[in-house]
């Protein structure tokens, strides 16, 4: 039986050459930053979409549906482009990417949703600001991605700016009144940050494991963002379903229920439409761009840019909910952008182009349509 990667089309699909990988360091940095910014833009619309859908179905249902739906869509896309639905590597990379999906997409999300129930979204989102810091600390020994002091200063500026935006204004009455078991909520949020950070590092490591030869099969090349996200989403969706089943058996509350305000509840058709849109933009396109960015620049750069999502949401909240943008929020947004700029210039793309150019693949700057 032929190996799934024996087909030239699947070999290109499974490797990073599906999207041209620039060899010039300046272009690599620019492409990595643009991909991270594109991922952030996707997550801006995804957060708005899932918030709307959550008012109708509840956050837990939204999380399960979007995970399973994203996994099925990714399988269909991979199958339609190539000759197999599961062109997965047969070595440790499969498990690295799979475990990264479990940590980043399943365990991390459920811990964060549980923290929402205990300490509220405002404090939880503030704690989630630690993801770039913890990711950078883990990537330092795990991937050899050491950061210069000026880069850490850029990260700090960004997170302080985002923190100002998140902490701006008066918290809702429910948060002023307090949540049940706040200490447990803090620990859940912190472990959620740790889980997401581990998932980020494992995902990049799984895509960059050096090529090896498998007896009886073709050379095992690096795994590209599309197939990497397919693997992560399949493992993550399965883990989410298992975690939800365990939570229901034990009677644990996960996520937030649908809104009890009839005027705020969207129509079912609207909620389903935005749920589908959010699934395509976030877990699929947004994460593929995130992984592509991670191949070009250091994870600290990618995750810090992604941390600007609450800042980018501000103008949309102004248009949709008529939420005013205060001077403090504006100052935080400016500070966050300055921090990302410092980080981007302090940490140029230093990834060896040969590490992302698999054996037998097309040159990195060759157009996609000329591939076999």
N, C-alpha and C positions, 0 to 999 in steps of 0.2 A: 504493500500500500504506500502510495506516494506521501511524502512529508507535506504538511500544509504550506510550508514556505518554499516548496520546490517550484511553484509557479512564479514566473517573473513578476506578474501583477501583484501577487501577494507578498513577494519579497520587497517590492517598493512600498506597498501599503504598510507592511509591518515595521519598516525602518523610518528613520528620521528624514529620508530623502523624499517622502511624500510632499513635504513643504520645503522649498529651497532653503538650505542652511548657509548663510553668508560666511565667507572665509575671512573677510577683513574685520579686524577687531572693532573698529568704529561702527561698521554696519551691524555687527553682531549685537553690540550694545544697544544701538538704535532699534533694531528689530525686537530685541528682548524687552525693552521698555515699552515699545508700541504694543507688543502682544500682551504684556501685563496690563497696560491701560485699556486695551480692548476687552480683556477678561473682567476688569473692574466695571467697565460700561455694561457688559452683559449682566453682571451681578447686581448692578443698580436696578435694571429693569426686572431682573429675577426677584429681587427682594420686594419690589412693589407688587409684582404679580402674585407671589406666594402670600404676601400679606392680605391681598384681596381675596384669594382663594381660601386662606385660613379662616377668614371671617365667616365663610359658608360651611366649610368642612372640618375645621380644626387643624392645628399644626401637625398632629400625629398622622392623620389621614393624608394630609398633603405630603408629608415626608415619605410615607410608604409609597404612595401613588407615583410621585415624581421619580423616586429611585427605581422602581420596577419599570416604569415607562421609559426612563432614560436608558436603562440597560437594554430593553427590547429595541428601542430605536437605534442604539449604537450597533447592536448585532445586525439589524437590517441594513444599516449603512455600510458596514464592513462587508457584508455578504454581497450587496449590490455592486460595490466597487471592485471587489476581488473575486476569487474562486472558492472561498471558504468563509464560513461565518465565524470561525474561531481559529485564526492564524496565530496561535499562541506559542511562545517558546517552551521548550520542554526541560528547561533547567531552572536554576534558582530565581531567575528574573520573574517567572510566573508567580512564584510565591511571594517575592518581594513586593510586586505590584498588587497582588491579591491582598496581602496583609496591610499594605498602605491604604487600600480601599476600605478594609474593615475598620482600621483606626481612624482614618480621615473622614469617611463618609457615613459610617454607621455608629461606632462607639462615640466619636467626638460629637456628632449631632445629637445623639440621645442624651449625653451628659449635659450638653448646652440647653436642650429643651427642658430637662429636669431642673436645671438651675433657674430657668425662666419662672418655673412654678414656685420657687422658694425665695428668690431674691429679686425677681422682676427683670425685665429686659434691659433697663438702663444700666444697672450695676453689672449684669452679665456681659453686655456689649463693651463696657469699660474694661472688664477683665480680659475679654477677647483681644483687646489691643496688645496683649502680651505675645500673641502668636508670632509676629515677626522676630521679636527678641529671642523667644525660645527656639524658634526654627533656626535662627542664626547660630545660637549656642550649640545646638545639636549638629548642625551642618559643619561646624568648625572641625571637630574630630571625625565626624562621620563621612564627610565629603572633602575635607581639606579646604574648606572655603573660609579662610581667615579674613577678617575685616580690619581695615585701617581705622584708627581712632576717629578720623573725620567722618567715616561711614557710620560709626555708632552714634556720633553727634547728630547726623542726619536722621537716623532712625528715631532717636529721642525727640527731636523737633517734630517729626511727623506724628508720633504717638501722642505727644502733648497737645498738638493741634487738634487731632481727632478727639482726644479726651475732652477738650474744651467744647467741641461741637456736641458730643454726646451728653455732657453734663449741663449744657445750657438750658435755662428755663426751669420751671417748677416741675417736679415729678408728679405723676398722676396720684390721685388720692389713695389708690390701692397700694402704691409703693410707700406713701407717707405713713399709711397705717401699718405697714409691715407685712412680711410674708412668713409662712410657717417654716421653722427650722432654718433660719438664715445662715447659720454656720455651716450646715450641710450644703446649702446652696453655693456658698463660696468655694468649698472643696470640689463640688461637682463642676463648677465653672473652670477652676484651675486644672482639674484632670481633663476636662474637655479641651482646654488649650494645649495641654501636653499631648493628648491623643492626636489632635489635628497637626501639631508640629511634627510628631513622629511620622504621621502619614505623609506629610510633605517631603521629608527627607528620604523615606523609603521609596516614594514614587520616583524621585530623581535618580536614586541609586539603582532602582530597577531598570531604568531606561539607559543607564550608562555603564552597566556591567560589561567588561571587555568581552569581545567575541570569542567563542570557543567552537570547536568542531565536534559534531555528534556523529558517531559511527553510523553509516547507512543513511545519513541525511545531509542536507546542505549546510554550509557554514551558518552558525547561529549569530545573527547580527543584532545590533542594538534595536530596542523596541521604540517605535515612534509614538507621538502623542495620541493619535487616534486609537490604535490598538491598546496602548497603555491604559487609556481611560475606559475602554470597553472592559478590560480585565478588572480594573478597579471598581467599575460600576456593577459588574456581575457579582463580585465578592461582596461589595458593600450592600447591594440590595438584598442578597441572601441573608447577610448578617442583620440587617434592619428588620426583616420579617421575623427572624428568630428572636431578636431582642424584644420586639413588640409582643410576640407570643408569650415570652417569659414574663414580661411586665404584666400582661393580663392575667396570667396564672397566679402571680404573686400579689395582684391587686395594686401595683404601683402606678401612680399617675405620671404620664409622660406627655409633655407638650401642653398646649393651651386649647381649651374647647372652642367651639364656634361662638361668635358674638351673640349676646342675648338682647341686642338692640335691633329691632326689626328694620329700622331705617338704615342701619349701617351694613346690613346683610345684602350682598349682591345676589342677583338672580343666578340660578343654577347654571344656565348656559354661559353667562358671563364668567362665573367662577371656573368652569371647566375650560373655557377658552384661554383665560389668563394662566391657568395651571399648565396647560400644554405649552403656551408660549414661554413661561418661566422654565419649564423642563428643558426645552430646546436651547434657550439662551444660557442657562446656568450650568447644570450638571453635564451638558454636552459641549456646546460651543465655548462657554466660559472656562471650563476645566481643560479643554484641549488647548486653548490659548495660554492658560496658566502653565501647563506642562511644556508647551513649546517655548515659553519665556524662560522657564527653569532650565532648559537645555542651553540657552544662550547667555544668561547672566546668573549671578549668584542668587540662591533662594532668598536671601535677605532682601535683595532688591525687589524681586517679584512679590513677595508677601507684604512688603511695606507699601508698595503701590496699591496692592489689593486692599490694604487696610484703610485706604482713602474712600472706600465705598460710602460710609456714612456722610462724608463731606459732599460727595457727588450727588447724593440723594436730596440735598437741601433744596435746590431749585425746583425739583419735581414735587417735593412736599409743599412748596410755596404755591405751585400751580394747581395741584390736586386738592390738598387739604387746607389751602389758604394759611399755612403755617408761616408766620413771619420769620425772616432771617435777621437775627439780632446782630449787634455789633460784635458781641463775644463770639458768636458762631462764625461770622465773617472773618474775624481775626484768627480763629482756630483753623479755618479753611486755608487762609493765606499761609499760616505757619506750616501747615501740613504739606502744602505744595512746595514751599521753600525747602523743607526737610527732604522730600523726595528728590528734588533737584540736586541738593548737596550729595545725597546718597548715590544718585546716578553718575555724577561726575567723579565721585571718589572711588567707585567700584566699576571700572569698565569691564566689558566682557573679556575674560581671560581663559575661556574654554578653548582647548586645542581643537582646531577644525577637524583634524584627522580622527578625533575621538567620536565625532558625530557622522563620519563618512564611512559607512559600512563597505566591506569588501564586495566589489562587483556592482556597486550602485552607480547611478549617474552622477556626473559632476554637480557640485552643490548649487551652481548658478544656472543650471540647465532648466528651461521651462518645464512645467508639469506636463503639458500636453505632449512632449516629446519622449516621455518615458515609455518603456516597453509595455 
